[in-house]
Amino acid sequence: MDTLSRIGVVGAGQMGRGIAQVLAQAGCTVLLNDALAGAAERGLARIDAALGRLVEKGTLVAAERTAVLGRIAIVPDLTGLEGCDLVIEAVSEDQALKSRLFAELDQATRPEAILASNTSSISITLLGAQTKRPGKVIGMHFMNPVPVMRLIEVVRGLATDDATYDAVVALGRRLGKQVVTAADSPGFIVNRLLIPFLNEACVALQESVGTVADIDTGIKLGLNHPMGPFELADLIGLDTCLGIAEVLHAQLGEDRYRPAVLLRRYVAAGWLGRKSGRGFYRYDAP
Ligand code: NAD
């Protein structure tokens, strides 16, 4: 049974704001939090703009835009999440940060609330172990951009209980998404395959196998992918790609998962892709 209607979203970056939008469009009450001053407000403004584009396209009526926005409230700290049925964590892909946050969420929420992570690669079992409710901790891996992409990868930690899994799968379906279930293995299904591919594109660029444009065009026209690897890496965020690659390398332990030096350098330079205005390509506004 899906009884999840009051939902916290922690992290209001590109994923958190997309998750907040689809939840509110499905009728949920959403409480949005971000630790960075002004980030939740910026997230809400981006949601408003996204809804505005739907109204222009005729896929959302203007009154519904107001109603959807009215279902999202900003909470300045985690105590505002006390009454939630579910909290979805979507902060940066950093194991220490997420571990700390799960311990804090365990204190801040009712013991019966479900705590989900949108992590791309970090162990759900490990996050669950930071709490006193590992049975209620689960992975809910949305794809980017959340309102457009139809998949949610649901990840069960070793301790995740059936009721938690069933409630999250039901919510995913209510959001109009298709759910696949992945084991708690580094990168789960999607990023276990995607990140080595994106990383290899960086290695090929490093070795001058082709230019950024030629590698992207080669993959789009040669493999019928909608985006080239560099376009996709810029969309995901190069810091996020590197974070996932580091988890795959550390946890799977094989050289073939080692992050490309070029990827490390881009992140060190602050060239994070679309969100910073520059990655493999340049963008007008982040
Ligand atoms: P992002 O950089 O756009 O946003 C991260 C947000 O988290 C920022 O606004 C930051 O201020 C906030 N934050 C950091 N520490 C916080 C804390 N302690 N409390 C509250 N907020 C905090 O990153 P993103 O692309 O939205 O990625 C977020 C998560 O989603 C990551 O785990 C990532 O792996 C996962 N994910 C990303 C993609 C993608 O394509 N980018 C796809 C699927 C899943």
Residues whose N, C-alpha, C, O or C-beta is under 5 A from the ligand:
A	BS01	NAD	V10 G11 A12 G13 Q14 M15 G16 N33 D34 A35 L36 A39 A90 V91 S92 E93 N118 T119 S120 F142 M143 N144 L235 I236 G237 T240
